[in-house]
Amino acid sequence: MTIRSKVVIFLLNFPTMHRRSRFVRYGFAILVSLAAALGRLWLAKTYNVTPTYITFYPAVVLAAALAGFESGLVATVVSALLAELMYPAINMYPWPTGATRIGFIVFLASCGLVVLVAKIASSNQDQYEALFGKSNIPILLVDPDSGAIVEANAAACTYYGHSFEWMCAKRIQDISVLPPEKILANLRPALNGEQDQVLLQHRRGNGDVRQVEVRYGPFPSRGRTLLYLVIQDITDKVRAENELRRSQEQLRGAMAASRSGWFEWDIVHDKLTFSPELEALYGLEAGTFGGTLKDWEVLIIPEDLPAAKATIEEGFHIGVAEAEWRFLNPKDGQVHWMWGQSRVEFDSEGRPSRMIGVDFDVTSRKKAALALEESKTDFTTLANFVPQLIWMSDQPGKAMFVNRRWTEYTGMTLEQSSGYAWVNSIHPEERDAAWKVWNEASRTGAPLQTEYRLLGANGNYRSFLVRAVPMLDDAGNVQHEIGRAHV
């Protein structure tokens, strides 16, 4: 640390004498009084200066100003005694005389006035200490022209991880990561009341850069205007807000991808809130949903409304609700399917108070399911029409479907043929070979062609030519097989 810095620190800490112990403060008062006495002797002997209390006034003022009004009282008493005892030494007046008594009284009155002023100043200083020095919030006093840190309270020293001496030897630019010119440009408007807070990044003693909210304003001090800076660390708050923002963006992305949206219903006040995603799914413009249960009900196809309302009533009793309904999308004029799942919250008396949930547009799935059902119906109609024996099995070989001709010939219904029961219709001498060929075709996905005898409903076996083709998924795996047998 340079000599200049040490001098600055000493001058900054010297006015804080009033914060020290009484022993130090009273000792300081006695010391300056003795120094005044020695100065008085030196002036009398060297320059023949006659005013008795010429050096004692400054001593009292110095003690009161720097160490508080109590030290001023001590300096007054000690100075008065020393002045009285010194009269014979300097041979100024016979001791005691009327003139010196008047001077003594004037000295005491003057010093009393000084001490009273010091008392008022001390009271103001105590208030300052309560607001600044003893605050657990980091506070700095800064010179707006240079950025020099004039004072830092204990909380600021602890927060930044530096000593008071280090802080007061630095500028605000030294703890901020912004360019120096921008820092002062951000702070100076506070002098005119144009701005009172700013978000900055400050570097602590361990090198950690923290997000801080700085509230500041003018602070009159010793004939000039400083800036007080109240520092609030908002790093965790900013991090939490950023994390929340990312989560919300991810949620919106997930909802858009899954064609879903959330809702919240205040049951007590009948206030129903749709997320923007849910409004869009219903074909509504953002912010146009009415916000009540009735407004939701008018969106639903009338035939589906009773079941949907019954599900809500059920949720009031069991705490959860799940339903499916149709609605007319005003944008495309098409009927859409919605599937919703919700949870009900109850008040302290067990009454339903709030419902929150998620609705999914399942139109594509429903259309696919309906198309599949229609396809199955068409397949069943066609399979029952042809004269051959038609069946469908899964990859392991369990029967999933048999046509009417199969039932007529074997006398076995689908229920009787399900699983591996259909294998019993094969002649025992050919059953193992037929099953081996079937397994190989299921494993490789190759078409199957073989011949074996099947047991008829009349108890007789008849030879059939059997052909089957595998149905593969997108990955080339066998999902099921469709076969036919004819004479």
Salt bridges, closest charged atoms under 4 A:
GLU70 OE1 - ARG22 NE 3.74
GLU70 OE1 - ARG25 NH1 3.54
GLU84 OE1 - ARG101 NH2 2.19
GLU129 OE2 - ARG19 NH2 3.15
ASP143 OD2 - ARG224 NH1 3.62
GLU151 OE2 - ARG19 NH2 2.98
ASP208 OD2 - ARG210 NH1 3.46
GLU213 OE1 - ARG215 NE 3.54
ASP233 OD2 - ARG210 NE 2.94
ASP236 OD1 - ARG210 NH2 3.93
ASP236 OD1 - ARG239 NH1 3.06
GLU243 OE1 - ARG246 NH2 2.66
GLU264 OE2 - ARG354 NE 2.71
ASP266 OD2 - HIS269 ND1 2.96
GLU285 OE2 - LYS331 NZ 3.87
GLU297 OE1 - LYS294 NZ 3.63
GLU297 OE2 - LYS309 NZ 3.79
ASP304 OD2 - ARG326 NE 2.75
GLU324 OE2 - ARG365 NH2 3.72
GLU324 OE1 - LYS366 NZ 3.27
ASP332 OD2 - HIS336 NE2 2.77
GLU345 OE2 - ARG343 NH1 3.27
GLU345 OE2 - ARG354 NH1 2.83
ASP347 OD2 - ARG351 NE 3.15
GLU349 OE1 - ARG351 NH2 3.05
ASP361 OD2 - ARG259 NH2 3.00
ASP361 OD2 - HIS336 ND1 3.37
GLU408 OE1 - ARG405 NH1 3.94
GLU429 OE1 - ARG453 NH2 3.34
GLU430 OE2 - ARG453 NE 3.07
GLU440 OE2 - ARG443 NH2 2.62
